[in-house]
Amino acid sequence: MLLSETGLKTKKPERLSDIHLRIASTNPRGKLIYYDLRYTGRVPGEYDLRDFLLTANELPATNLPPLPISIAGILPEQHNGWLEEQDMRSPALFGGYKSIAILAIALWILALFVVFRFGRKPKADTNLKPVARPLTFAERIRPLLERAAAGKLTVDEKALLERMLITHWQHRLGLAKKGGDEIIAQLRQHSEAGVLLRALEDWLHRPPGSVTVAVDSVLAPYRNMPAEEPLEVAR
């Protein structure tokens, strides 16, 4: 870009600036100076590079001719937010399956730690050994629901929570012989199962922290389930 002003420099960039500008090189061209300006736009829109330049005297470069640029987005307007194409071979409520076994083992170890660390009370009789109470279904899924409500649920945790809910209602409603799509559609319409499934889908599509979530209310249908109810049905 040929300009008559000598000694131009860029403003000190701010971390959240819409445009990051630098001068890669300068070369005299007769009475003009060739400036190799390199810029990166963070937000789509129309900009003037003069707003990001200073003269040799550290003054705004308002004496320059307009230096308009246009920044456009590279993602389509209807982009769904995924950075990679997702595998849609199997039905899912809000994510795919990945490393389910490893995550399930880790959650079981965490649950056992919580039971043995916080579930014990002082013994009235040293000859009596405490019996660990199995976690209810509501207690098992509560940590995952709280992370989902806060917008912190990972892909693996989404898959685990989905599997726990589907297999729980398969067992409870006798749906083990039905196909995946049919099960999901039926659960969304169910008076109890649909409350939690619809709430989860709503949380996962909201910006984190944008809504106050009452986890206790969506857990109400599961709170009185017996502690010995299995996590998953037999496959």
N, C-alpha and C positions, 0 to 999 in steps of 0.2 A: 504494500500500500504506500504510494508516494505522498509525502506531506512536506510542507515548507518549514515546519517547526523542528528545531533541533533539540536534542536532550530530553525527549519525552521519556517518561517512566510510568510504570503501572502503580496504581494504588495498592497499598498493603491489603492482600485478600482477607476477607472474613470467612469464617468457616461455613456460614449459612448464606453466603452471597449467591445471587442467582447466576452470575457469570464469573468464571475464573479466567483472568486474562494475563498473558505474559508476552514479553517481547523476545522473540527467539534470536533475532539479529537485526542489525541496521547497516545500510550501505549507501554512501553518497551517490546521487544520480544528477550530476550537474548542480543546479541550485536547489534541488529537492533531496529529500532523504527517503530511501526505501525502508519501510518498517515491515519486518516479518512478524505479524501479530498472530498469536495462537490463543484460541479461547475454547472454553468448555462451558456449555450451558447446563444448568441443573433444572430449570423450570421453563417449559415452553412459553414463547412469547416474542414480542418485538423489543429490541434493545438498541441503544446507541453506545458504541465503544468509547465515546468521549467521556461518558460518565465514569469510566474505570481507568482514565489516564490523567497524569499530572504533567505540568510543564517542568522545565529544568529548575524553576523557582518554587517548586512544590505547590503550584496553584492549579485549580481546575482547568482542564484543557478546553475551555469554552470558545477559544479563538479558532479552533479547527473546524473544517466543514463537517457536516453530519457523517457519522460512520455507522449507518444502520446495519443490523444483523437480525436474522430470524432464527429462532430456536424451535424445533418441532420435536414432538415425542416420537419414539420408535416403536411403542406398543400400540396395538389397535385400541380404539375407544371401548370396545366391549370385552377387553381382556379379562379373564377370570382370576388373575392373580398368580397362577402357577408359573414358575420359572422353567419347569421341564414338563414335557408331555407325560400325562399320567396313564398308567395301565388300567384300563376299564374292563378287563376280561371277567371280573367277578363283581357282583352287586355290592355296594357299600353305602353306608349312611353318610359318612363324612370323612372317608379316607381309605387307603389301601392297607394291606397287611405287610408287615416287615419286621422281622426279628421278634415275632410274638413270643416264642418260647423263652428267649433270653429275658425279655421284659417281664414276663409272668413270673419267672423264677425270682427275679430281683424284687418284685412287689411282694411275693410270698415271704422272702427273707426279711423285708422291711416290716411286714405285718407281724411276723413272729417276734422281731426285736421289740416292737411297740408293746405286744402282749406281755412279754417277759420283763420288759424294763419298767412299764408303768402299770401293768395290771395286777402286780403282786401287792398284798397288804401284810402288815406285821402279823406273824403267826401267834394265835392265842395258845396253841399247843404245839411244841416243837416236834411232836411225833406225827402231826398232820401235814401232808404235802399239798400245796395249792394246786388246783386243777385249772389249767388255762382254758378260758372260754373261747370257743371258735368265733371269729368275726362274723357278724351278720352280713347279708348281701349289701345292705345300705352302707355299712361301715367300710366294706371293701371298695365300693365305687365312689364314696364321698371324696377322697383325695383327688381322684381324677376329675370329678365334677367341679371341684373348687378351682382346679387348674384351668379347666375349660372356660369357666365363668370369668376368670382373670385374663383369658387370651394367651395362656402360657402352655397349652397342651401341645406336645410334640406329635409328629406323624405316627410314631410307634404307639404312643399312649392313646391316640384317637382310635387306632386299629384295635387295641386291647379292650378299650371301653366298649366299642361297637360289638366286639365278639361276646363280651360278658353279657350285654343287654339282650342281644339276639338269642343266645343260647338259654339265658334265664327264661325269656318268654316262650321260647320253643318248648321248654320243659313244662312250664306252668300252663300253657294253653294247648298243649298236645299238637304242636305244629312241626314235629321233627321230620315228617314225610313230605312237607311242602317245599317248593323251590324258593331260592333266595329272594327273588323279586317279589314273589307273592307274600312271603313272610314280612318283608319290609313294608309293603303297602298295607297289609292288615294291621301291623303294629302301629303305624302312624294314625290309623283311624280308631284304635282301641282307646277306651275311656281312661285307662290308667297308663298303659305303656306310651300312648301318644303324647301325654303331657311332657314327659322327660325328653323324648326323641325330638319333638318340635322345639323345646327350649334349647337343647344342645345345638341344633342346626342354627337357631337364631344367635346364640352366643358366638359360634364359630364364624359368623359372617359380620359381626360387629367389631369395630376398632376396640382394642383392649382398654378397659377402664371407662368405656362410654356409657355404661349402664350399671345400675346397682342390682345385683342378682340375689334372690332369696333361694339359696340352695336347699334349705330345710323344706320349703314348700314343694319343690319338685321331687324330693326324696320321700314325701309322706306316704305314697303307696307302697314303699319298700321297707319302711321303718319297722313294721311289726312282723316281718318275715322271720321264721324260726332260724336260729343261728346255724343249725345243721344243714340248711338248704344248700345243695351243691352249687358251685360257681358255674359249671358248664355241664351240659347234658352229654351223655356218652355218644361217641361218633362211631 
